[in-house]
C-alpha cells in the first residue's frame, strides 16, 4: 500500500485512540506523518509503538487550541 507516498499528514490527537488509528493507516499507505499531542510521553510512546521509519514519522508536543503552537509545529 503506497497510495499516499510523497504526501504529508498532520494528525492532532494522534498519540492515542482514533487519532492513533488514523496515523497507523496513513503510515501503512505510505504517508509521512506528524503526530501532535499535548504530552511528550504520549507522543514518544506513539512514535515508538509505530516502529516506522523515523524519517516518515515525527512526534510534536503542541496544544492545538493555541494558534501560536500550531504555527510553531507546522514550521
PDB file of N, CA, C and O in Angstrom:
ATOM      1  N   UNK A   1       0.829  -1.180   0.000  1.00  0.00           N
ATOM      2  CA  UNK A   1       0.000   0.000   0.000  1.00  0.00           C
ATOM      3  C   UNK A   1       0.877   1.248   0.000  1.00  0.00           C
ATOM      4  O   UNK A   1       1.553   1.536   0.988  1.00  0.00           O
ATOM      5  N   UNK A   2       0.866   1.960  -1.068  1.00  0.00           N
ATOM      6  CA  UNK A   2       1.673   3.176  -1.167  1.00  0.00           C
ATOM      7  C   UNK A   2       0.893   4.312  -1.809  1.00  0.00           C
ATOM      8  O   UNK A   2       1.481   5.184  -2.450  1.00  0.00           O
ATOM      9  N   UNK A   3      -0.431   4.312  -1.641  1.00  0.00           N
ATOM     10  CA  UNK A   3      -1.266   5.319  -2.271  1.00  0.00           C
ATOM     11  C   UNK A   3      -0.998   6.731  -1.807  1.00  0.00           C
ATOM     12  O   UNK A   3      -1.355   7.686  -2.496  1.00  0.00           O
ATOM     13  N   UNK A   4      -0.369   6.885  -0.640  1.00  0.00           N
ATOM     14  CA  UNK A   4      -0.094   8.220  -0.112  1.00  0.00           C
ATOM     15  C   UNK A   4       1.390   8.547  -0.062  1.00  0.00           C
ATOM     16  O   UNK A   4       1.789   9.516   0.583  1.00  0.00           O
ATOM     17  N   UNK A   5       2.209   7.753  -0.734  1.00  0.00           N
ATOM     18  CA  UNK A   5       3.647   8.022  -0.746  1.00  0.00           C
ATOM     19  C   UNK A   5       3.880   9.425  -1.296  1.00  0.00           C
ATOM     20  O   UNK A   5       3.302   9.812  -2.311  1.00  0.00           O
ATOM     21  N   UNK A   6       4.744  10.184  -0.605  1.00  0.00           N
ATOM     22  CA  UNK A   6       5.036  11.552  -1.016  1.00  0.00           C
ATOM     23  C   UNK A   6       4.119  12.588  -0.394  1.00  0.00           C
ATOM     24  O   UNK A   6       4.333  13.788  -0.567  1.00  0.00           O
ATOM     25  N   UNK A   7       3.106  12.145   0.322  1.00  0.00           N
ATOM     26  CA  UNK A   7       2.178  13.054   0.993  1.00  0.00           C
ATOM     27  C   UNK A   7       2.563  13.186   2.466  1.00  0.00           C
ATOM     28  O   UNK A   7       3.165  12.284   3.049  1.00  0.00           O
ATOM     29  N   UNK A   8       2.208  14.315   3.048  1.00  0.00           N
ATOM     30  CA  UNK A   8       2.485  14.577   4.462  1.00  0.00           C
ATOM     31  C   UNK A   8       1.169  14.875   5.161  1.00  0.00           C
ATOM     32  O   UNK A   8       0.350  15.648   4.662  1.00  0.00           O
ATOM     33  N   UNK A   9       0.972  14.256   6.323  1.00  0.00           N
ATOM     34  CA  UNK A   9      -0.237  14.485   7.110  1.00  0.00           C
ATOM     35  C   UNK A   9       0.141  14.942   8.509  1.00  0.00           C
ATOM     36  O   UNK A   9       1.157  14.517   9.060  1.00  0.00           O
ATOM     37  N   UNK A  10      -0.679  15.808   9.076  1.00  0.00           N
ATOM     38  CA  UNK A  10      -0.565  16.207  10.472  1.00  0.00           C
ATOM     39  C   UNK A  10      -1.805  15.680  11.161  1.00  0.00           C
ATOM     40  O   UNK A  10      -2.928  15.981  10.757  1.00  0.00           O
ATOM     41  N   UNK A  11      -1.597  14.885  12.211  1.00  0.00           N
ATOM     42  CA  UNK A  11      -2.736  14.307  12.933  1.00  0.00           C
ATOM     43  C   UNK A  11      -2.705  14.831  14.366  1.00  0.00           C
ATOM     44  O   UNK A  11      -1.815  14.494  15.145  1.00  0.00           O
ATOM     45  N   UNK A  12      -3.689  15.658  14.697  1.00  0.00           N
ATOM     46  CA  UNK A  12      -3.805  16.141  16.067  1.00  0.00           C
ATOM     47  C   UNK A  12      -4.470  15.052  16.897  1.00  0.00           C
ATOM     48  O   UNK A  12      -5.389  14.376  16.436  1.00  0.00           O
ATOM     49  N   UNK A  13      -4.001  14.895  18.103  1.00  0.00           N
ATOM     50  CA  UNK A  13      -4.531  13.816  18.941  1.00  0.00           C
ATOM     51  C   UNK A  13      -4.107  12.457  18.428  1.00  0.00           C
ATOM     52  O   UNK A  13      -4.771  11.453  18.687  1.00  0.00           O
ATOM     53  N   UNK A  14      -3.000  12.419  17.701  1.00  0.00           N
ATOM     54  CA  UNK A  14      -2.549  11.194  17.060  1.00  0.00           C
ATOM     55  C   UNK A  14      -1.798  10.226  17.947  1.00  0.00           C
ATOM     56  O   UNK A  14      -1.340   9.184  17.477  1.00  0.00           O
ATOM     57  N   UNK A  15      -1.664  10.552  19.221  1.00  0.00           N
ATOM     58  CA  UNK A  15      -0.892   9.696  20.120  1.00  0.00           C
ATOM     59  C   UNK A  15      -1.703   8.539  20.694  1.00  0.00           C
ATOM     60  O   UNK A  15      -1.133   7.589  21.230  1.00  0.00           O
ATOM     61  N   UNK A  16      -3.044   8.611  20.584  1.00  0.00           N
ATOM     62  CA  UNK A  16      -3.845   7.518  21.144  1.00  0.00           C
ATOM     63  C   UNK A  16      -5.236   7.497  20.496  1.00  0.00           C
ATOM     64  O   UNK A  16      -5.625   8.418  19.778  1.00  0.00           O
ATOM     65  N   UNK A  17      -5.952   6.437  20.771  1.00  0.00           N
ATOM     66  CA  UNK A  17      -7.335   6.331  20.331  1.00  0.00           C
ATOM     67  C   UNK A  17      -7.514   6.395  18.823  1.00  0.00           C
ATOM     68  O   UNK A  17      -6.712   5.854  18.062  1.00  0.00           O
ATOM     69  N   UNK A  18      -8.578   7.065  18.407  1.00  0.00           N
ATOM     70  CA  UNK A  18      -8.908   7.182  16.988  1.00  0.00           C
ATOM     71  C   UNK A  18      -7.788   7.881  16.219  1.00  0.00           C
ATOM     72  O   UNK A  18      -7.464   7.490  15.097  1.00  0.00           O
ATOM     73  N   UNK A  19      -7.200   8.910  16.818  1.00  0.00           N
ATOM     74  CA  UNK A  19      -6.101   9.607  16.149  1.00  0.00           C
ATOM     75  C   UNK A  19      -4.945   8.680  15.846  1.00  0.00           C
ATOM     76  O   UNK A  19      -4.365   8.739  14.761  1.00  0.00           O
ATOM     77  N   UNK A  20      -4.603   7.822  16.796  1.00  0.00           N
ATOM     78  CA  UNK A  20      -3.513   6.867  16.584  1.00  0.00           C
ATOM     79  C   UNK A  20      -3.872   5.885  15.474  1.00  0.00           C
ATOM     80  O   UNK A  20      -3.017   5.535  14.660  1.00  0.00           O
ATOM     81  N   UNK A  21      -5.118   5.439  15.431  1.00  0.00           N
ATOM     82  CA  UNK A  21      -5.554   4.533  14.368  1.00  0.00           C
ATOM     83  C   UNK A  21      -5.421   5.191  13.002  1.00  0.00           C
ATOM     84  O   UNK A  21      -5.042   4.541  12.028  1.00  0.00           O
ATOM     85  N   UNK A  22      -5.731   6.466  12.933  1.00  0.00           N
ATOM     86  CA  UNK A  22      -5.586   7.210  11.683  1.00  0.00           C
ATOM     87  C   UNK A  22      -4.115   7.280  11.287  1.00  0.00           C
ATOM     88  O   UNK A  22      -3.772   7.095  10.119  1.00  0.00           O
ATOM     89  N   UNK A  23      -3.251   7.548  12.262  1.00  0.00           N
ATOM     90  CA  UNK A  23      -1.811   7.596  11.995  1.00  0.00           C
ATOM     91  C   UNK A  23      -1.336   6.250  11.445  1.00  0.00           C
ATOM     92  O   UNK A  23      -0.609   6.207  10.452  1.00  0.00           O
ATOM     93  N   UNK A  24      -1.741   5.160  12.082  1.00  0.00           N
ATOM     94  CA  UNK A  24      -1.342   3.822  11.620  1.00  0.00           C
ATOM     95  C   UNK A  24      -1.715   3.620  10.155  1.00  0.00           C
ATOM     96  O   UNK A  24      -0.905   3.126   9.370  1.00  0.00           O
ATOM     97  N   UNK A  25      -2.923   3.996   9.790  1.00  0.00           N
ATOM     98  CA  UNK A  25      -3.383   3.799   8.417  1.00  0.00           C
ATOM     99  C   UNK A  25      -2.618   4.673   7.432  1.00  0.00           C
ATOM    100  O   UNK A  25      -2.240   4.221   6.351  1.00  0.00           O
ATOM    101  N   UNK A  26      -2.394   5.927   7.812  1.00  0.00           N
ATOM    102  CA  UNK A  26      -1.646   6.825   6.937  1.00  0.00           C
ATOM    103  C   UNK A  26      -0.236   6.308   6.685  1.00  0.00           C
ATOM    104  O   UNK A  26       0.245   6.332   5.553  1.00  0.00           O
ATOM    105  N   UNK A  27       0.422   5.841   7.737  1.00  0.00           N
ATOM    106  CA  UNK A  27       1.776   5.288   7.593  1.00  0.00           C
ATOM    107  C   UNK A  27       1.742   4.044   6.707  1.00  0.00           C
ATOM    108  O   UNK A  27       2.606   3.872   5.848  1.00  0.00           O
ATOM    109  N   UNK A  28       0.758   3.181   6.910  1.00  0.00           N
ATOM    110  CA  UNK A  28       0.631   1.969   6.098  1.00  0.00           C
ATOM    111  C   UNK A  28       0.416   2.307   4.626  1.00  0.00           C
ATOM    112  O   UNK A  28       0.828   1.556   3.742  1.00  0.00           O
ATOM    113  N   UNK A  29      -0.228   3.435   4.369  1.00  0.00           N
ATOM    114  CA  UNK A  29      -0.491   3.862   2.996  1.00  0.00           C
ATOM    115  C   UNK A  29       0.681   4.631   2.386  1.00  0.00           C
ATOM    116  O   UNK A  29       0.622   5.036   1.226  1.00  0.00           O
ATOM    117  N   UNK A  30       1.758   4.834   3.178  1.00  0.00           N
ATOM    118  CA  UNK A  30       2.964   5.449   2.644  1.00  0.00           C
ATOM    119  C   UNK A  30       3.171   6.907   2.965  1.00  0.00           C
ATOM    120  O   UNK A  30       4.169   7.487   2.538  1.00  0.00           O
ATOM    121  N   UNK A  31       2.262   7.526   3.707  1.00  0.00           N
ATOM    122  CA  UNK A  31       2.390   8.946   4.029  1.00  0.00           C
ATOM    123  C   UNK A  31       3.459   9.171   5.103  1.00  0.00           C
ATOM    124  O   UNK A  31       3.764   8.282   5.897  1.00  0.00           O
ATOM    125  N   UNK A  32       4.007  10.363   5.104  1.00  0.00           N
ATOM    126  CA  UNK A  32       4.821  10.825   6.220  1.00  0.00           C
ATOM    127  C   UNK A  32       3.866  11.526   7.167  1.00  0.00           C
ATOM    128  O   UNK A  32       2.981  12.259   6.726  1.00  0.00           O
ATOM    129  N   UNK A  33       4.038  11.307   8.470  1.00  0.00           N
ATOM    130  CA  UNK A  33       3.045  11.797   9.429  1.00  0.00           C
ATOM    131  C   UNK A  33       3.702  12.524  10.587  1.00  0.00           C
ATOM    132  O   UNK A  33       4.714  12.077  11.127  1.00  0.00           O
ATOM    133  N   UNK A  34       3.111  13.652  10.962  1.00  0.00           N
ATOM    134  CA  UNK A  34       3.476  14.363  12.185  1.00  0.00           C
ATOM    135  C   UNK A  34       2.350  14.136  13.185  1.00  0.00           C
ATOM    136  O   UNK A  34       1.195  14.473  12.923  1.00  0.00           O
ATOM    137  N   UNK A  35       2.696  13.566  14.324  1.00  0.00           N
ATOM    138  CA  UNK A  35       1.732  13.313  15.388  1.00  0.00           C
ATOM    139  C   UNK A  35       1.808  14.479  16.361  1.00  0.00           C
ATOM    140  O   UNK A  35       2.874  14.755  16.911  1.00  0.00           O
ATOM    141  N   UNK A  36       0.687  15.169  16.585  1.00  0.00           N
ATOM    142  CA  UNK A  36       0.634  16.258  17.555  1.00  0.00           C
ATOM    143  C   UNK A  36      -0.214  15.832  18.739  1.00  0.00           C
ATOM    144  O   UNK A  36      -1.303  15.284  18.565  1.00  0.00           O
ATOM    145  N   UNK A  37       0.277  16.079  19.930  1.00  0.00           N
ATOM    146  CA  UNK A  37      -0.466  15.784  21.150  1.00  0.00           C
ATOM    147  C   UNK A  37       0.054  16.685  22.261  1.00  0.00           C
ATOM    148  O   UNK A  37       1.076  17.355  22.108  1.00  0.00           O
ATOM    149  N   UNK A  38      -0.658  16.692  23.372  1.00  0.00           N
ATOM    150  CA  UNK A  38      -0.334  17.591  24.483  1.00  0.00           C
ATOM    151  C   UNK A  38       0.856  17.156  25.327  1.00  0.00           C
ATOM    152  O   UNK A  38       1.548  17.997  25.899  1.00  0.00           O
ATOM    153  N   UNK A  39       1.101  15.854  25.411  1.00  0.00           N
ATOM    154  CA  UNK A  39       2.104  15.354  26.355  1.00  0.00           C
ATOM    155  C   UNK A  39       3.231  14.615  25.638  1.00  0.00           C
ATOM    156  O   UNK A  39       2.991  13.737  24.809  1.00  0.00           O
ATOM    157  N   UNK A  40       4.459  14.988  25.975  1.00  0.00           N
ATOM    158  CA  UNK A  40       5.637  14.408  25.334  1.00  0.00           C
ATOM    159  C   UNK A  40       5.684  12.894  25.492  1.00  0.00           C
ATOM    160  O   UNK A  40       6.028  12.186  24.546  1.00  0.00           O
ATOM    161  N   UNK A  41       5.347  12.393  26.667  1.00  0.00           N
ATOM    162  CA  UNK A  41       5.395  10.948  26.896  1.00  0.00           C
ATOM    163  C   UNK A  41       4.443  10.209  25.961  1.00  0.00           C
ATOM    164  O   UNK A  41       4.794   9.159  25.424  1.00  0.00           O
ATOM    165  N   UNK A  42       3.253  10.743  25.765  1.00  0.00           N
ATOM    166  CA  UNK A  42       2.281  10.118  24.862  1.00  0.00           C
ATOM    167  C   UNK A  42       2.783  10.111  23.427  1.00  0.00           C
ATOM    168  O   UNK A  42       2.653   9.119  22.709  1.00  0.00           O
ATOM    169  N   UNK A  43       3.360  11.244  23.024  1.00  0.00           N
ATOM    170  CA  UNK A  43       3.890  11.360  21.655  1.00  0.00           C
ATOM    171  C   UNK A  43       5.034  10.368  21.457  1.00  0.00           C
ATOM    172  O   UNK A  43       5.072   9.652  20.457  1.00  0.00           O
ATOM    173  N   UNK A  44       5.958  10.327  22.403  1.00  0.00           N
ATOM    174  CA  UNK A  44       7.098   9.419  22.305  1.00  0.00           C
ATOM    175  C   UNK A  44       6.649   7.964  22.255  1.00  0.00           C
ATOM    176  O   UNK A  44       7.178   7.179  21.468  1.00  0.00           O
ATOM    177  N   UNK A  45       5.686   7.601  23.083  1.00  0.00           N
ATOM    178  CA  UNK A  45       5.171   6.229  23.094  1.00  0.00           C
ATOM    179  C   UNK A  45       4.515   5.865  21.771  1.00  0.00           C
ATOM    180  O   UNK A  45       4.706   4.760  21.262  1.00  0.00           O
ATOM    181  N   UNK A  46       3.747   6.787  21.216  1.00  0.00           N
ATOM    182  CA  UNK A  46       3.075   6.518  19.943  1.00  0.00           C
ATOM    183  C   UNK A  46       4.092   6.309  18.824  1.00  0.00           C
ATOM    184  O   UNK A  46       3.959   5.380  18.028  1.00  0.00           O
ATOM    185  N   UNK A  47       5.092   7.161  18.762  1.00  0.00           N
ATOM    186  CA  UNK A  47       6.116   7.046  17.717  1.00  0.00           C
ATOM    187  C   UNK A  47       6.856   5.717  17.864  1.00  0.00           C
ATOM    188  O   UNK A  47       7.085   5.020  16.876  1.00  0.00           O
ATOM    189  N   UNK A  48       7.225   5.370  19.086  1.00  0.00           N
ATOM    190  CA  UNK A  48       7.939   4.103  19.323  1.00  0.00           C
ATOM    191  C   UNK A  48       7.070   2.902  18.978  1.00  0.00           C
ATOM    192  O   UNK A  48       7.546   1.939  18.377  1.00  0.00           O
ATOM    193  N   UNK A  49       5.810   2.957  19.351  1.00  0.00           N
ATOM    194  CA  UNK A  49       4.887   1.849  19.092  1.00  0.00           C
ATOM    195  C   UNK A  49       4.700   1.604  17.594  1.00  0.00           C
ATOM    196  O   UNK A  49       4.547   0.462  17.160  1.00  0.00           O
ATOM    197  N   UNK A  50       4.712   2.669  16.818  1.00  0.00           N
ATOM    198  CA  UNK A  50       4.554   2.519  15.365  1.00  0.00           C
ATOM    199  C   UNK A  50       5.720   1.748  14.755  1.00  0.00           C
ATOM    200  O   UNK A  50       5.534   0.947  13.839  1.00  0.00           O
ATOM    201  N   UNK A  51       6.914   1.994  15.267  1.00  0.00           N
ATOM    202  CA  UNK A  51       8.088   1.320  14.733  1.00  0.00           C
ATOM    203  C   UNK A  51       8.359   1.672  13.275  1.00  0.00           C
ATOM    204  O   UNK A  51       9.018   0.918  12.559  1.00  0.00           O
ATOM    205  N   UNK A  52       7.852   2.812  12.843  1.00  0.00           N
ATOM    206  CA  UNK A  52       8.013   3.219  11.448  1.00  0.00           C
ATOM    207  C   UNK A  52       9.366   3.882  11.237  1.00  0.00           C
ATOM    208  O   UNK A  52      10.046   4.256  12.193  1.00  0.00           O
ATOM    209  N   UNK A  53       9.739   4.020   9.993  1.00  0.00           N
ATOM    210  CA  UNK A  53      10.957   4.725   9.606  1.00  0.00           C
ATOM    211  C   UNK A  53      10.923   6.129  10.219  1.00  0.00           C
ATOM    212  O   UNK A  53       9.997   6.892   9.943  1.00  0.00           O
ATOM    213  N   UNK A  54      11.911   6.484  11.043  1.00  0.00           N
ATOM    214  CA  UNK A  54      11.907   7.792  11.703  1.00  0.00           C
ATOM    215  C   UNK A  54      11.896   8.980  10.740  1.00  0.00           C
ATOM    216  O   UNK A  54      11.529  10.088  11.131  1.00  0.00           O
ATOM    217  N   UNK A  55      12.287   8.762   9.509  1.00  0.00           N
ATOM    218  CA  UNK A  55      12.234   9.860   8.543  1.00  0.00           C
ATOM    219  C   UNK A  55      10.812  10.103   8.058  1.00  0.00           C
ATOM    220  O   UNK A  55      10.549  11.094   7.378  1.00  0.00           O
ATOM    221  N   UNK A  56       9.884   9.195   8.406  1.00  0.00           N
ATOM    222  CA  UNK A  56       8.489   9.336   7.962  1.00  0.00           C
ATOM    223  C   UNK A  56       7.513   9.634   9.088  1.00  0.00           C
ATOM    224  O   UNK A  56       6.359   9.966   8.818  1.00  0.00           O
ATOM    225  N   UNK A  57       7.937   9.527  10.339  1.00  0.00           N
ATOM    226  CA  UNK A  57       7.045   9.792  11.470  1.00  0.00           C
ATOM    227  C   UNK A  57       7.757  10.694  12.464  1.00  0.00           C
ATOM    228  O   UNK A  57       8.883  10.415  12.876  1.00  0.00           O
ATOM    229  N   UNK A  58       7.089  11.782  12.846  1.00  0.00           N
ATOM    230  CA  UNK A  58       7.659  12.684  13.836  1.00  0.00           C
ATOM    231  C   UNK A  58       6.586  12.999  14.859  1.00  0.00           C
ATOM    232  O   UNK A  58       5.407  13.122  14.529  1.00  0.00           O
ATOM    233  N   UNK A  59       7.005  13.127  16.085  1.00  0.00           N
ATOM    234  CA  UNK A  59       6.086  13.475  17.154  1.00  0.00           C
ATOM    235  C   UNK A  59       6.362  14.875  17.647  1.00  0.00           C
ATOM    236  O   UNK A  59       7.515  15.252  17.861  1.00  0.00           O
ATOM    237  N   UNK A  60       5.316  15.639  17.827  1.00  0.00           N
ATOM    238  CA  UNK A  60       5.450  17.017  18.287  1.00  0.00           C
ATOM    239  C   UNK A  60       4.481  17.279  19.429  1.00  0.00           C
ATOM    240  O   UNK A  60       3.334  16.832  19.396  1.00  0.00           O
ATOM    241  N   UNK A  61       4.940  17.998  20.427  1.00  0.00           N
ATOM    242  CA  UNK A  61       4.072  18.398  21.527  1.00  0.00           C
ATOM    243  C   UNK A  61       3.500  19.764  21.175  1.00  0.00           C
ATOM    244  O   UNK A  61       4.241  20.721  20.950  1.00  0.00           O
ATOM    245  N   UNK A  62       2.173  19.844  21.131  1.00  0.00           N
ATOM    246  CA  UNK A  62       1.526  21.109  20.798  1.00  0.00           C
ATOM    247  C   UNK A  62       0.107  21.126  21.343  1.00  0.00           C
ATOM    248  O   UNK A  62      -0.591  20.113  21.324  1.00  0.00           O
ATOM    249  N   UNK A  63      -0.304  22.278  21.823  1.00  0.00           N
ATOM    250  CA  UNK A  63      -1.677  22.498  22.253  1.00  0.00           C
ATOM    251  C   UNK A  63      -2.401  23.134  21.076  1.00  0.00           C
ATOM    252  O   UNK A  63      -2.222  24.321  20.806  1.00  0.00           O
ATOM    253  N   UNK A  64      -3.206  22.365  20.383  1.00  0.00           N
ATOM    254  CA  UNK A  64      -3.832  22.850  19.152  1.00  0.00           C
ATOM    255  C   UNK A  64      -4.900  23.908  19.403  1.00  0.00           C
ATOM    256  O   UNK A  64      -5.447  24.471  18.454  1.00  0.00           O
ATOM    257  N   UNK A  65      -5.199  24.182  20.652  1.00  0.00           N
ATOM    258  CA  UNK A  65      -6.130  25.274  20.947  1.00  0.00           C
ATOM    259  C   UNK A  65      -5.401  26.624  20.955  1.00  0.00           C
ATOM    260  O   UNK A  65      -6.027  27.676  21.081  1.00  0.00           O
ATOM    261  N   UNK A  66      -4.081  26.580  20.819  1.00  0.00           N
ATOM    262  CA  UNK A  66      -3.262  27.790  20.810  1.00  0.00           C
ATOM    263  C   UNK A  66      -2.694  28.024  19.402  1.00  0.00           C
ATOM    264  O   UNK A  66      -1.895  27.227  18.909  1.00  0.00           O
ATOM    265  N   UNK A  67      -3.106  29.109  18.769  1.00  0.00           N
ATOM    266  CA  UNK A  67      -2.690  29.391  17.398  1.00  0.00           C
ATOM    267  C   UNK A  67      -1.174  29.397  17.224  1.00  0.00           C
ATOM    268  O   UNK A  67      -0.660  28.857  16.245  1.00  0.00           O
ATOM    269  N   UNK A  68      -0.466  29.997  18.155  1.00  0.00           N
ATOM    270  CA  UNK A  68       0.992  30.067  18.044  1.00  0.00           C
ATOM    271  C   UNK A  68       1.625  28.679  18.110  1.00  0.00           C
ATOM    272  O   UNK A  68       2.622  28.424  17.434  1.00  0.00           O
ATOM    273  N   UNK A  69       1.068  27.793  18.903  1.00  0.00           N
ATOM    274  CA  UNK A  69       1.594  26.426  18.997  1.00  0.00           C
ATOM    275  C   UNK A  69       1.461  25.711  17.654  1.00  0.00           C
ATOM    276  O   UNK A  69       2.338  24.938  17.269  1.00  0.00           O
ATOM    277  N   UNK A  70       0.383  25.966  16.956  1.00  0.00           N
ATOM    278  CA  UNK A  70       0.193  25.366  15.626  1.00  0.00           C
ATOM    279  C   UNK A  70       1.214  25.933  14.650  1.00  0.00           C
ATOM    280  O   UNK A  70       1.804  25.182  13.873  1.00  0.00           O
ATOM    281  N   UNK A  71       1.431  27.220  14.674  1.00  0.00           N
ATOM    282  CA  UNK A  71       2.428  27.827  13.785  1.00  0.00           C
ATOM    283  C   UNK A  71       3.805  27.232  14.003  1.00  0.00           C
ATOM    284  O   UNK A  71       4.512  26.911  13.048  1.00  0.00           O
ATOM    285  N   UNK A  72       4.181  27.085  15.266  1.00  0.00           N
ATOM    286  CA  UNK A  72       5.491  26.519  15.589  1.00  0.00           C
ATOM    287  C   UNK A  72       5.584  25.072  15.124  1.00  0.00           C
ATOM    288  O   UNK A  72       6.605  24.672  14.563  1.00  0.00           O
ATOM    289  N   UNK A  73       4.549  24.289  15.344  1.00  0.00           N
ATOM    290  CA  UNK A  73       4.561  22.884  14.954  1.00  0.00           C
ATOM    291  C   UNK A  73       4.675  22.736  13.435  1.00  0.00           C
ATOM    292  O   UNK A  73       5.434  21.895  12.954  1.00  0.00           O
ATOM    293  N   UNK A  74       3.951  23.522  12.699  1.00  0.00           N
ATOM    294  CA  UNK A  74       3.974  23.424  11.240  1.00  0.00           C
ATOM    295  C   UNK A  74       5.306  23.899  10.684  1.00  0.00           C
ATOM    296  O   UNK A  74       5.800  23.352   9.698  1.00  0.00           O
ATOM    297  N   UNK A  75       5.886  24.907  11.307  1.00  0.00           N
ATOM    298  CA  UNK A  75       7.180  25.424  10.845  1.00  0.00           C
ATOM    299  C   UNK A  75       8.238  24.350  11.046  1.00  0.00           C
ATOM    300  O   UNK A  75       9.407  24.567  10.726  1.00  0.00           O
TER     301      UNK A  75
END
